[in-house]
């Protein structure tokens, strides 16, 4: 049974912003801009991407696992699987 992923739209919006930012970083590289400026922007992209990943994992633990039926062992196994990506 599929359930509603309440935060996926918000996470998708975050990832679209990250994608736009990354395209700007690529343009910076193609335009031979300063390495320090590029590194700073890449760091911002990385942090934004990590934030989206954390939001997805947090949402899964809070909403998806909470709604799961079945044994607590299966929920625990799924929790262990998703935490590998933290």
C-alpha positions in Angstrom: 0.0 0.0 0.0 1.4 3.4 -1.1 1.1 6.4 1.2 1.4 10.1 0.7 4.9 11.5 1.0 4.1 14.9 2.4 7.6 16.4 2.1 8.6 15.1 -1.3 7.3 18.2 -3.1 9.4 20.4 -0.7 12.5 18.2 -1.2 12.0 18.3 -5.0 11.9 22.1 -4.8 15.2 22.1 -2.8 16.8 19.8 -5.4 15.7 22.0 -8.3 17.4 25.0 -6.5 20.5 22.9 -6.0 20.5 21.9 -9.7 20.3 25.6 -10.7 23.1 26.5 -8.4 25.2 23.7 -9.7 24.6 24.9 -13.3 25.9 28.3 -12.2 29.0 26.7 -10.8 29.7 24.8 -14.0 29.4 28.2 -15.9 31.9 29.6 -13.4 34.3 26.8 -14.3 33.8 27.3 -18.0 34.4 31.1 -17.6 37.7 30.5 -15.7 36.5 32.3 -12.6 38.6 32.2 -9.4 39.1 28.8 -7.8 38.3 30.1 -4.4 35.0 31.5 -5.6 34.2 28.2 -7.3 35.1 26.2 -4.2 32.9 28.4 -2.1 30.0 27.8 -4.4 30.6 24.1 -4.6 30.6 24.0 -0.8 27.2 25.7 -0.8 25.9 23.2 -3.3 27.2 20.3 -1.2 25.5 21.7 1.9 22.2 22.2 0.1 22.3 18.7 -1.3 23.1 17.2 2.1 20.2 19.2 3.6 17.8 17.7 1.0 19.1 14.2 1.8 18.7 14.7 5.5 15.2 16.1 5.0 14.3 12.9 3.0 15.7 10.6 5.6 14.1 12.5 8.5 10.7 12.4 6.6 11.1 8.7 6.0 11.8 8.0 9.7 9.0 10.3 10.9 6.3 9.5 8.4 7.0 6.3 6.5 8.4 4.1 9.3 5.8 5.4 11.8 3.0 4.3 9.4 4.5 0.9 8.7 2.6 -2.1 9.9 4.3 -5.4 10.7 6.9 -6.5 13.1 9.1 -4.0 14.8 12.0 -6.1 13.4 11.1 -5.1 9.8 10.8 -1.5 10.8 14.2 -1.7 12.5 15.8 -3.3 9.5 14.4 -0.5 7.2 15.7 2.1 9.7 19.1 0.5 9.5 19.0 0.6 5.7 18.2 4.2 5.4 20.7 5.4 8.0 23.5 4.0 5.8 22.9 7.1 3.6 23.3 9.7 6.4 
